[in-house]
């Protein structure tokens, strides 16, 4: 039996930081894009203690100019998809 795929939340968080920086955005910029009253959700995504909802992943992919698959890092994956 093969293992089911799972998300590496810490690596996904690091990937969100990398992608955010690559497009020149700050956490506050993302907070404003999402209309969040505080940046806590974004910090949780970046720390890997929470994952963005599907709706938020769609927005992140658009803002970062990439796909949702390029944001998510699966367990066993060596590095993020470019």
TAJO-V472767 format. One record per residue. N is the residue number from 1. RES is the residue in one small letter. OMEGA is omega in radians with two decimals (NA if undefined). Layout:
n-><N:N>
res-><RES:RES>
omega-><OMEGA:OMEGA>
//
This chain:
n-><1:2:3:4:5:6:7:8:9:10:11:12:13:14:15:16:17:18:19:20:21:22:23:24:25:26:27:28:29:30:31:32:33:34:35:36:37:38:39:40:41:42:43:44:45:46:47:48:49:50:51:52:53:54:55:56:57:58:59:60:61:62:63:64:65:66:67:68:69:70:71:72:73:74:75:76:77:78:79:80:81:82>
res-><x:x:x:x:x:x:x:x:x:x:x:x:x:x:x:x:x:x:x:x:x:x:x:x:x:x:x:x:x:x:x:x:x:x:x:x:x:x:x:x:x:x:x:x:x:x:x:x:x:x:x:x:x:x:x:x:x:x:x:x:x:x:x:x:x:x:x:x:x:x:x:x:x:x:x:x:x:x:x:x:x:x>
omega-><3.13:3.13:3.08:3.12:3.08:-3.07:3.03:-3.02:3.14:3.13:3.08:3.09:3.10:3.11:3.10:3.10:-3.12:-3.12:3.12:-3.14:-3.09:3.09:3.04:3.13:3.03:3.04:3.13:3.07:3.12:3.10:3.14:3.12:-3.12:-3.12:3.11:3.11:3.07:-3.14:-3.00:-3.12:-3.13:3.09:3.11:3.09:-3.07:3.10:-3.10:3.11:3.06:3.08:3.06:3.04:3.13:3.11:-3.14:3.07:3.11:3.12:3.13:3.14:3.12:-3.13:-3.11:-3.13:-3.09:3.11:3.07:3.13:3.12:3.12:-3.07:3.04:-3.13:3.06:-3.10:3.09:-3.07:-3.11:-3.14:3.06:-3.13:NA>
//
